Amino acid sequence: MTDLDIAEVAHRAGVPASTLRFYEEKGLIASTGRRGLRRQYDPGVLERLALIALGRTAGFSLDQIAHMFAPDGQPRIDRRMLSDKADELDHRIRELGALRDSLRHAAACPAPSHLQCPTFRRLIEAAASGGVAVPGRRLPERR
C-alpha cells in the first residue's frame, strides 16, 4: 500500500495536521519522508493514531502513551497500568454519579432555597474543597 500524505492522515484520523506534527515531535509517530513539502506516512500510522486516541480518551498522558510502544513501534501495553486506570475511572464514575444525583435532587428539592437544602450544601462544600462528591459517602437520593 502506498504512503499517505499528511492531509489524508489528518482527515482519516480526524485530527488536525498540527496534531500529527506535534505527535511526530513527541516521537509518537514517524513520517516516512516527504513528497514536496508534505509529510508522508505509512498507512499503519492510522492504527497507531487510533491507539493514541484511545489512550487519550482513557486519560493517559502522551508520555504514558509513548511508553506503550516498543522501539519497533509495536504496542507494548502494561496490563497493570490499564487495570490501575480502570480503577481510577471507576472512582471518577462514582464521583460523577454522586454529582448527577445531587444536581437532580437540587433541581427538585422542595426547600425554599437551594442554600437551605442539606444535599445542595454538601455539594457546595465538596466543590469548595476541590472534590466532586463528599469523600467516603454517596450523597442522598431525592427526598
N, C-alpha and C positions, 0 to 999 in steps of 0.2 A: 504494500500500500504506500502511496506517495505521502510525503510530508504535507502538513497543513500549515498555512501561514497564520500569523498571529491573529488576524481579523476573524478567520474561520474558527480558530480555537476559542477565541473570546465569545463568539456567537454561540457555538455549540455548548460551551461550559456555562454560559450565562453570567460571565464576569467581564468587566472592562479590561481592555488591553493593559492598562496601567497596573491592574492586579497581577496579570501574568508577568509583567516586567518586575514587579515587586517580589513575587514568588521566586523568580529566577535569581534576583539579587540575594534572597534569603537561602538559596540553594535547595528549594523545594521542588523545582522543576528545572529542566535544562533545554535550551533550544538546540537544534541540530545544525544550525547555521543561519545564513541569511540569503534571501533572494532579493537583490537590490538592497533596499533599506529595511525590508520586512523580515522579522524573525520567522524561522521555520521550526516546526515541532513534529516529532514522531506522533502518529495517531494514538499511541499508548498514553500520551500525556493526558488525554481526556479521562481515562480511568484514574490516574493519579490525582487529577483535579477533583474528581468525584470523591475520592478518599479524603482529600484535604477539606472539601466542603462538609463531609460527614463529621470529620474531627472538629471543625469549627462549630458546627451546629451542636455538637455534644458538649462544647465548652472547653476544648483543649486549646492551648496556646499554639502559635505557629512553631515555637521552639519544641514543644512537646510533639507536635505532628512531625517535625523534621526528624526526630529520633525514632519515629515509627517506620522509617525506611532504611534498609540496609544500603551500604555504599553502592551496590549494583542497581539500586532503585526499586528493588522488590520490597513489598510490605514486610515489616518485622515488628509486629504489634505485640506489646507486652500485655498479656491477658490480665495480670493483676491490676495494671493501670486501668484497663477497661472496667474491671469489677469495681475498683475504687470510684471511678467516675459514675458508674451506675448507682452506687450507694449515695454519692453526692447529689445526683439527680433525684433519687427517691426522697432525700431530705428536702430538697427545694420544692418538689411536688407537694409534699405535706405542708410546707410553709405557704405555698400559693393556694392550696385548698383551704387552709385556715383563713387566709386573707379574703378569698372569694366568699366563704361562708359569712365572715364578719361584714363584708360590704353588703351582701344580700340582707343580713339581719338589720343593718343600719338603714337600708332603704325601706324596710317595712316596719321598723321599730315604732311602737306606739308612744314612746317617751315624748314629752312636749318639745324637747330639743335634743339634737344628737349629743350634745355635751352632757346631757343627763342620762344617757344610755351607758350602762357599765361596759357593755361589749364594745361600743364605739370608743369609750375612754381607754380601754386596754389596747385597742388598735392604735390609737394616737400615741400611747406610751411606748408601744413596741416600735412604731415608726421613729419616734424621737430617739430611741436607743439604738437605732440602726438595724433593727430586726424587722421581720415581716410579721411574725406571729409571736405570741408570748412563749418564751422558751419553756419546754417541758410540759406544756398543756395545750390542748386544742381549744380554740375559742368556742364558746357555746353556740348551739344552733339557735334559730329563731325561737322567740318565746311566744 
